[in-house]
Amino acid sequence: MQDQKIPATVITGFLGAGKTSLIRHALAEAGGRRIALIINEFGDLGIDEDVLRGCGDAACDEADIVELANGCICCTVADDFVPAIEALLAREPAPEHILIETSGLALPKPLVAAFNWPEIRTRLTVDGVVAVVDGPALAEGRFADDEDALQAQREADEALDHESPLAEVFEDQIGCADMVILNKTDLLAAGGAETGEALMTPHLRHGARVVKAAHGRVPPGLLLGLDAAAESDLASRRSHHDGLDDAHDHDEFESFVMTLGAVDDPETFAARLGRAAAAHGLLRAKGFLAVAGRRRRLVVQAVGSRIDRHYDRDWSADEAREGRLVVIGLAPLDRAAVEAAIAGRGA
C-alpha cells in the first residue's frame, strides 16, 4: 500500500535559488521526525553537507546525510543514487522522510523515474517534486542570479549527459514540480512576484502550486506531505528530453579549496572576496570561516560578487578553528593570485 512507503521529496532548482536554505528551515521545523538527506554536492569540498550538519537540530544526525559528489544526480542514477537510497533504507530505524537536494542543472524527471527501480519501488514513493526559483532573477528575465556560475557548474560535471539551454532546464524543472517555491520575494519590487508567477504559469503542471517565500522559509506542513506519488505520474511531467539521448560537450574549469586562518573583520573579508571575484572572474565561492572572538562558524556563500553570510553553529572541541572555502572559476585560474587576494596578501 502507498501509505506504507517512505515518502521522499525531490528539491530542484538552479544554483543560488535557495535549496539549502529551504532544507535547513524544514529540518529546524521537523518536530522530531527522522529526516534523511541526500545532497548532490558540486565541487571539491562537501560544503552543503557541512552547512546542513551545522543546523543544530536533532534531525541533522550525521549518519542521515549522504553526499553524492560524482556528478549530476539525474545522470548517475544507477551508480550513485540507487546505492545511496539502499544504504539509507538499511538503517535501523529507517528514516521517516527523505529529502533529496539535486544539483542546479539536474533534470528531475529521470530521478523521479528511478523510484520505479525494483530495488526501491516497494519501499519509497516520491511525495512531491519541489522546484525553487530565484524570484528577483526571474522577474528580470533571467533564470539564476549568476548564469555564468551555472555554466561553470555544467562544465565541471563530466557525468552530465545533457547539454541544454537554461530555458529548457528551467522549464523541465518547474514542469515536473508539484510545488514551485518563488523564493527571495523580500527582494522583489512591487508587482515582481506577480510577474514571476505569470512567466512560470505556461510551463506548470496542472494542479501545481506556487508558494511565495523569503529565505526559503516554507511551513513544513506545506512542503512535506504532498502525497503526489510522482513516480506513478510521469506522463504528466513534461520534459524537453523525453525520448532523447543528448550528448554533452565540456569546456575547461578549475576549482580548488583554500584554508584560512581566523578572520578579524567579516566585512573586510567579504569586500576582499568580492574584489577577488570581480578581478579574477570567479563564479562561485562557498564555505565557512573562523571569526576571532566568536564561538560560532561564519558560513559564506558567493555567486559572482554577491556575497551572503550567516553564523550557523558553535565550533566543536575536536575540530580545528580554521576556515575552508571552495572556489570555482573558468580556466585558466591563477590560484596563487586568487588566494592572495582573498587572504589579503596583496595582488
C-alpha positions in Angstrom: 0.0 0.0 0.0 1.1 3.5 -0.8 1.0 4.7 2.8 3.4 2.0 3.8 6.2 3.5 1.7 8.7 6.1 3.0 8.0 9.4 1.3 10.8 11.3 -0.4 10.8 14.9 -1.6 12.9 15.9 -4.6 14.1 19.5 -4.3 15.4 21.0 -7.6 16.3 24.5 -8.8 19.3 26.4 -10.1 22.4 27.4 -8.3 21.8 30.0 -5.7 18.0 29.8 -5.8 17.8 28.8 -2.1 17.5 25.0 -2.0 19.9 24.6 1.0 18.0 27.3 2.9 14.7 25.6 2.3 16.1 22.3 3.6 17.7 24.0 6.7 14.3 25.5 7.6 12.5 22.2 7.0 14.9 20.4 9.4 14.6 23.1 12.0 10.8 22.6 12.0 10.9 18.8 11.7 9.2 18.3 15.0 11.2 15.2 15.9 10.5 13.5 12.6 13.5 11.4 11.4 14.6 13.0 8.1 17.4 11.8 5.9 19.2 13.9 3.3 20.8 13.1 0.0 22.8 16.0 -1.3 24.1 16.2 -4.8 27.1 18.3 -3.9 29.3 20.1 -6.5 33.0 20.9 -6.0 36.0 19.5 -4.1 34.5 20.0 -0.6 31.2 19.0 0.7 30.2 22.4 1.8 26.4 22.0 1.6 26.7 18.8 3.6 28.8 20.6 6.3 26.4 23.6 6.4 23.4 21.3 6.9 25.3 19.3 9.6 25.6 22.6 11.4 21.9 23.3 11.6 21.9 22.5 15.3 18.8 20.2 15.2 18.4 16.6 16.1 17.1 16.0 12.6 20.6 16.6 11.3 22.1 13.3 12.6 25.3 12.9 10.6 24.5 9.3 9.6 21.4 10.5 7.9 23.2 12.8 5.5 24.5 11.3 2.3 26.6 13.3 -0.2 26.8 12.4 -3.9 29.8 14.2 -5.3 30.3 12.2 -8.5 28.2 14.3 -10.9 24.7 15.4 -11.7 22.3 13.1 -9.9 20.0 12.7 -12.9 22.9 11.3 -14.9 24.4 8.9 -12.3 21.2 7.2 -11.0 22.5 3.6 -11.2 26.0 4.3 -9.9 25.2 6.7 -7.1 21.6 7.4 -6.3 20.2 3.9 -6.0 23.1 2.6 -3.8 22.6 5.7 -1.5 18.9 5.0 -1.2 19.5 1.4 -0.4 22.0 2.4 2.3 19.5 4.7 3.9 16.8 2.1 3.8 19.1 -0.4 5.5 19.4 1.8 8.6 17.6 1.0 11.8 15.4 2.7 12.4 14.7 3.7 8.9 14.1 7.4 8.1 10.5 8.7 8.1 11.1 11.1 5.2 14.0 11.6 2.7 14.9 15.0 1.3 16.9 14.9 -2.0 18.7 18.2 -3.0 19.7 18.0 -6.6 22.5 19.9 -8.3 21.4 23.1 -10.1 21.4 21.5 -13.5 19.7 18.3 -12.7 16.6 17.2 -14.6 14.1 16.0 -12.1 12.2 13.6 -14.3 14.9 10.9 -14.7 15.4 11.0 -10.9 11.7 10.5 -10.3 11.6 7.6 -12.8 14.4 5.9 -10.7 11.8 5.4 -8.0 10.3 2.7 -10.2 13.5 0.7 -10.0 12.9 -2.8 -8.5 15.4 -2.1 -5.6 13.4 0.8 -4.2 9.8 0.9 -5.7 8.3 -1.2 -3.0 9.7 0.9 -0.1 9.7 4.5 -1.4 7.4 7.0 -3.1 8.0 10.5 -4.3 5.9 12.6 -2.0 6.5 15.6 -4.2 8.9 17.4 -6.6 9.6 20.9 -5.3 11.3 23.5 -7.6 13.0 26.5 -6.0 13.1 29.6 -8.2 15.1 32.8 -7.7 12.3 35.4 -7.8 14.4 38.6 -8.5 16.3 36.9 -11.3 13.1 35.6 -12.9 11.5 39.0 -12.7 14.4 40.4 -14.6 14.1 37.7 -17.3 16.9 35.5 -16.1 16.9 32.0 -14.5 19.6 32.5 -11.9 21.4 35.3 -10.1 24.6 34.4 -11.9 24.1 32.4 -15.1 27.9 32.2 -15.6 28.1 30.2 -12.4 25.6 27.8 -13.8 27.7 27.4 -16.9 30.8 26.6 -14.7 28.7 24.0 -12.9 27.8 22.5 -16.2 31.4 22.4 -17.4 32.6 20.9 -14.1 30.4 17.8 -14.3 31.9 15.1 -16.6 28.9 12.9 -15.8 26.4 15.4 -17.2 24.9 13.8 -20.3 22.5 16.6 -21.3 23.5 20.0 -22.8 20.5 22.2 -22.8 19.7 25.9 -22.9 19.0 27.2 -19.4 15.4 28.0 -20.5 14.8 24.3 -21.3 16.3 23.1 -18.0 14.2 25.7 -16.1 11.0 24.5 -17.9 11.9 20.9 -17.2 12.3 21.7 -13.5 9.1 23.6 -13.0 7.2 21.4 -15.4 8.0 18.4 -13.3 7.1 20.1 -10.0 4.2 19.6 -7.7 5.1 22.8 -5.9 7.2 25.8 -7.0 8.8 28.0 -4.4 9.1 31.5 -5.7 12.0 32.5 -3.3 13.6 35.8 -2.3 10.3 37.7 -2.5 11.6 40.1 0.1 14.0 41.4 -2.6 11.3 41.9 -5.2 9.9 45.3 -6.2 6.1 45.8 -6.2 4.5 43.5 -8.7 7.6 41.4 -9.1 6.1 38.2 -7.6 3.1 38.5 -10.0 5.5 39.0 -12.9 7.5 35.9 -12.0 4.4 33.8 -11.5 3.0 34.9 -14.8 6.3 33.8 -16.5 6.1 30.4 -15.0 2.4 29.7 -15.5 2.6 28.4 -19.1 5.1 25.7 -18.0 3.5 24.5 -14.8 1.8 21.1 -14.4 -2.0 21.1 -13.9 -2.6 21.5 -10.2 1.0 22.6 -9.4 1.0 25.1 -6.5 3.2 28.3 -6.4 4.3 29.4 -2.9 6.0 32.7 -2.3 8.8 32.7 0.2 11.7 34.6 1.6 15.0 32.9 2.8 13.5 29.5 1.9 11.0 29.7 4.8 8.1 27.4 3.9 5.9 25.7 6.6 6.9 22.0 6.7 3.2 21.2 6.5 3.2 22.6 3.0 6.5 21.2 1.9 6.2 17.6 3.3 3.0 15.6 2.8 2.1 16.5 -0.8 1.3 12.8 -1.4 1.9 13.1 -5.1 3.3 9.6 -5.8 5.1 11.3 -8.7 6.8 8.1 -9.9 3.3 6.9 -10.9 2.5 10.1 -12.8 5.5 10.6 -15.1 3.3 11.1 -18.2 2.0 14.5 -16.9 5.5 15.7 -16.2 6.7 17.2 -19.4 10.4 17.3 -20.4 12.3 18.6 -23.4 14.4 15.4 -23.0 11.6 12.9 -23.3 12.9 10.2 -25.7 16.1 12.0 -26.4 19.7 10.9 -25.8 21.7 14.1 -25.9 25.5 14.3 -26.0 27.3 16.8 -23.8 30.5 18.7 -24.6 32.7 20.1 -21.8 34.9 23.1 -21.6 37.6 23.6 -19.0 37.1 24.9 -15.5 39.1 24.9 -12.3 38.2 24.6 -8.7 40.3 24.4 -5.5 39.8 24.5 -1.7 41.7 27.1 0.3 42.2 27.0 4.1 42.1 30.3 6.0 43.1 31.4 9.5 40.8 33.2 11.8 39.3 36.4 10.3 39.2 39.6 12.4 36.6 41.5 10.4 34.0 39.7 8.3 33.0 42.9 6.5 36.6 43.4 5.3 36.9 39.7 4.3 33.6 39.9 2.3 34.9 43.0 0.5 38.2 41.2 -0.4 36.2 38.2 -1.7 34.0 40.5 -3.8 37.0 42.2 -5.3 38.8 38.9 -6.0 35.6 37.6 -7.7 35.5 40.6 -10.0 39.2 40.7 -10.7 39.7 37.0 -11.4 36.3 36.1 -12.9 35.3 33.8 -10.0 31.9 32.2 -10.5 31.3 30.6 -7.1 32.8 30.5 -3.6 31.3 28.6 -0.7 32.5 27.6 2.7 32.9 28.8 6.3 35.2 30.9 8.4 36.5 31.2 11.9 36.0 34.7 13.2 38.2 36.0 16.0 36.3 36.3 19.3 33.2 34.4 18.0 32.3 30.9 19.2 30.3 30.2 16.0 31.3 29.5 12.4 30.5 32.0 9.8 29.0 30.4 6.6 29.9 32.3 3.4 28.3 31.9 0.0 29.2 33.9 -3.0 27.8 33.9 -6.5 29.9 36.2 -8.6 30.5 39.3 -6.5 27.3 38.9 -4.4 28.1 37.6 -1.0 25.8 36.2 1.7 26.9 35.1 5.1 25.4 33.9 8.4 26.6 32.2 11.6 25.4 28.6 11.9 26.9 26.6 14.9 29.5 26.5 17.6 32.9 25.1 16.7 33.3 21.6 18.1 36.1 21.0 20.6 37.7 18.4 18.3 37.9 20.4 15.1 40.4 23.0 14.0 39.2 26.6 14.2 40.1 27.4 10.6 38.1 28.5 7.5 37.7 26.4 4.3 36.4 27.8 1.1 35.8 26.1 -2.3 36.5 28.4 -5.2 35.3 27.8 -8.7 36.2 29.7 -11.9 36.8 29.1 -15.6 40.3 28.0 -16.6 42.9 29.3 -16.6 42.6 30.3 -12.9 45.6 31.8 -11.2 45.2 30.1 -7.9 48.1 31.8 -6.2 46.8 35.3 -7.1 43.2 34.4 -6.1 44.3 33.0 -2.7 46.4 36.1 -2.1 43.6 38.4 -3.0 41.1 36.6 -0.8 43.5 36.3 2.1 44.6 39.9 1.9 48.2 39.3 1.0 48.2 41.7 -1.9 47.7 41.3 -5.7 
